[in-house]
Amino acid sequence: MSSPVSSAQTARVLLVEDDDLIRRSFSIALERYGYDVRAVSDGLAGLEAFREHDFDLLILDVMLPGLDGIGLCRRVRETSLVPVLMMSARGDGLDVVAGLEAGADDYIVKPVETYVLVARIRSLLRRATYSPVPAEGPAQAGSRPAGADVLEFGDLRIDTAGMEVFLAGRPVALTPTELKLLLEFAAHPGVVLERHTLLRDVWEYGWDGDSRVVDLCVQRLRRKVGRDRVETVRGFGYKFRR
């Protein structure tokens, strides 16, 4: 996984976009915000750049020549947990679901204003460097061994200091978004968390956020930590089992 970043000035971004005008305009705009941008025009070039350089965040268009953004995201997820933001010209749900299932952390529909794109990038980078404050009192999750920042739920062990997760003693590889979602659930065991609450606290969206990002990320998290760990409360949201 790429090394943590502390500011936009040190963030290295790979932009994979085949539209020349969009690629150039986004590159210039992001560089003005202080990001170090590498921009390429097709999926195979994006995969080569990813393998040769260390990036803090990837921005992938869905429709790319050679290797599309969905396939590129899958290839990236084979070896890396680097934050991935998908861009799509379609908002009909097909690209959204495919991108999130491939392992993307978030998506955005084009055309998009630069300030919106930058806000999403900042949110993803904050998740990548997220360091939770241990919960206290009744809201504290699971059991915590004395003197250790560890939460335990049966065979699931969450080290909040080392930002590591173990299931039955084996490490679990989570993307920054999956990890923050798990920590949010673990901080409120037995409490129903509505989708808009998770959008606000994990994705940092307002009320206009797309709840599909929550549902798809929950599905991915279930596959990694146990399908019965997160319960769906129909019509409301999700509840983390103690």
C-alpha positions in Angstrom: 0.0 0.0 0.0 1.2 3.5 -0.8 2.7 5.5 2.0 0.4 7.8 4.0 0.2 11.5 3.0 -0.2 14.4 5.3 -1.1 17.1 2.8 -2.1 17.9 -0.8 1.5 19.1 -1.4 2.8 15.5 -1.0 0.0 13.6 -2.5 0.8 11.7 -5.7 -2.1 11.1 -8.0 -2.4 8.9 -11.1 -5.1 10.1 -13.5 -6.2 7.7 -16.2 -8.5 9.5 -18.7 -8.8 9.0 -22.4 -10.5 12.4 -23.2 -7.6 14.8 -24.0 -9.5 17.9 -22.8 -10.6 16.4 -19.5 -7.2 14.9 -18.8 -5.4 18.1 -19.4 -7.9 20.3 -17.6 -8.0 18.0 -14.5 -4.2 17.7 -14.5 -3.7 21.5 -14.5 -6.4 22.1 -11.9 -5.1 19.4 -9.5 -1.5 20.6 -9.9 -2.8 24.1 -8.9 -4.2 22.6 -5.7 -0.7 21.2 -5.0 -1.1 17.6 -6.2 1.7 15.8 -8.0 -0.2 14.4 -11.0 0.8 11.7 -13.5 -1.8 11.5 -16.3 -2.1 8.8 -19.0 -4.7 8.1 -21.6 -5.4 4.4 -21.6 -5.8 1.5 -19.1 -2.7 -0.4 -20.1 -0.5 2.7 -19.7 -2.3 3.3 -16.3 -1.4 -0.2 -15.2 2.2 0.2 -16.2 2.5 3.6 -14.4 0.9 2.1 -11.3 3.4 -0.8 -11.3 6.4 1.5 -11.8 5.6 4.3 -9.4 4.2 4.8 -6.0 0.9 6.7 -5.9 -1.3 7.9 -3.0 -4.5 7.9 -5.0 -5.8 6.7 -8.4 -8.5 8.4 -10.5 -9.8 6.0 -13.2 -12.3 6.7 -15.9 -14.5 3.7 -16.6 -14.4 3.8 -20.4 -10.8 3.4 -21.4 -9.1 1.9 -24.5 -7.0 -1.2 -24.0 -8.0 -2.0 -20.5 -11.1 -0.3 -19.1 -11.3 1.3 -15.7 -13.1 -1.6 -14.1 -10.5 -4.1 -15.2 -7.7 -1.7 -14.2 -9.2 -1.4 -10.7 -9.4 -5.2 -10.4 -5.7 -5.5 -11.4 -4.7 -2.8 -8.9 -6.6 -4.5 -6.1 -4.6 -7.7 -6.7 -1.6 -6.1 -5.1 -2.6 -2.7 -3.5 -5.1 -1.0 -1.2 -4.4 2.4 -2.6 -7.5 4.6 -2.6 -9.3 4.5 -6.0 -11.8 7.1 -7.3 -13.8 6.0 -10.4 -15.2 8.5 -12.9 -18.1 7.7 -15.2 -20.1 9.7 -17.8 -23.1 7.5 -16.9 -25.0 7.7 -13.7 -27.4 4.8 -14.4 -25.9 2.6 -11.8 -24.2 0.0 -14.1 -20.8 1.7 -13.9 -21.3 2.6 -10.3 -22.0 -0.9 -9.1 -19.3 -2.5 -11.4 -16.7 0.0 -10.1 -17.5 -0.4 -6.5 -17.6 -4.2 -6.8 -14.2 -4.1 -8.4 -12.8 -2.4 -5.3 -13.1 1.3 -5.9 -13.6 3.4 -2.8 -15.8 6.1 -4.4 -17.1 7.2 -7.7 -18.0 10.5 -9.4 -20.2 11.2 -12.4 -18.9 13.5 -15.2 -19.1 16.3 -15.9 -17.8 17.4 -12.5 -16.6 20.7 -11.1 -13.0 20.8 -10.0 -13.9 21.7 -6.4 -16.1 18.7 -6.1 -13.3 16.4 -7.4 -10.9 17.9 -5.0 -13.3 17.4 -2.1 -13.6 13.8 -3.0 -9.8 13.4 -3.3 -9.3 15.0 0.1 -11.9 12.8 1.7 -10.2 9.7 0.3 -6.8 10.8 1.4 -8.1 11.5 4.9 -9.5 8.0 5.1 -6.1 6.6 4.0 -4.5 8.3 7.1 -7.4 7.8 9.4 -6.5 7.3 13.1 -9.5 6.7 15.3 -9.8 7.9 18.9 -10.5 4.8 21.1 -14.2 4.7 22.2 -14.9 5.0 25.9 -17.8 3.9 28.1 -20.9 2.0 26.9 -20.2 2.7 23.2 -16.9 0.9 23.3 -17.0 -2.0 21.0 -16.3 -5.7 22.0 -13.8 -6.4 24.6 -10.5 -4.5 25.0 -7.5 -6.1 26.7 -6.1 -3.8 29.4 -3.5 -1.4 28.1 -4.1 -2.3 24.5 -5.9 -0.6 21.6 -7.5 -3.8 20.5 -11.2 -4.6 19.9 -12.3 -8.2 19.9 -15.6 -9.6 18.5 -15.3 -13.4 18.7 -12.6 -14.4 16.2 -12.4 -10.8 14.8 -9.6 -8.7 16.3 -9.2 -5.0 15.4 -6.0 -3.3 16.4 -6.9 0.4 16.3 -3.4 1.6 17.0 -1.7 -0.5 14.3 -4.7 -0.2 12.0 -4.7 -3.9 11.5 -7.5 -6.5 11.4 -7.3 -10.2 12.0 -9.9 -12.9 11.5 -9.2 -16.2 13.3 -5.6 -15.0 13.7 -5.1 -14.3 10.0 -4.6 -10.7 8.7 -7.4 -9.2 6.7 -6.5 -6.8 3.9 -9.0 -3.9 3.9 -9.0 -0.7 1.8 -9.0 2.6 3.7 -12.7 3.0 3.2 -13.5 -0.6 4.3 -11.3 -0.1 7.4 -13.0 3.1 8.3 -16.4 1.6 7.8 -15.5 -1.4 10.0 -14.2 1.0 12.7 -17.4 3.0 12.6 -19.4 -0.2 13.1 -17.1 -1.5 15.8 -17.5 1.8 17.7 -21.3 1.3 17.8 -21.9 -2.4 18.3 -25.6 -3.3 18.4 -26.6 0.2 17.2 -28.5 0.6 13.9 -26.5 3.0 11.7 -28.5 4.6 8.9 -27.0 4.9 5.5 -27.0 8.7 5.5 -25.1 8.5 8.8 -22.5 6.3 7.3 -22.3 8.5 4.2 -21.6 11.5 6.5 -19.1 9.9 8.9 -17.2 7.5 6.5 -17.5 9.1 3.1 -18.0 12.6 4.4 -21.1 13.2 2.1 -24.1 15.3 2.9 -27.7 14.1 2.4 -27.2 14.0 -1.4 -24.7 11.1 -1.2 -25.5 7.9 -3.1 -26.3 5.1 -0.7 -25.1 2.5 -3.2 -21.6 3.2 -2.1 -22.5 2.1 1.4 -24.3 -1.0 0.3 -21.5 -2.2 -2.0 -18.8 -1.5 0.6 -20.8 -3.4 3.2 -21.0 -6.3 0.8 -17.2 -6.2 0.3 -16.6 -5.9 4.0 -18.9 -8.9 4.7 -16.9 -11.1 2.3 -13.7 -10.3 4.3 -14.8 -10.3 8.0 -17.8 -12.6 7.9 -21.2 -12.4 6.2 -23.1 -12.5 9.5 -21.0 -9.8 11.2 -23.0 -6.9 9.7 -26.8 -7.3 9.9 -29.1 -5.5 7.5 -32.0 -3.8 9.2 -34.5 -3.3 6.4 -35.7 0.2 5.9 -33.1 1.7 8.3 -29.5 0.6 7.7 -27.0 -1.7 9.2 -26.1 -3.1 12.7 -22.8 -4.6 13.8 -23.3 -7.7 15.9 -21.5 -7.8 19.2 
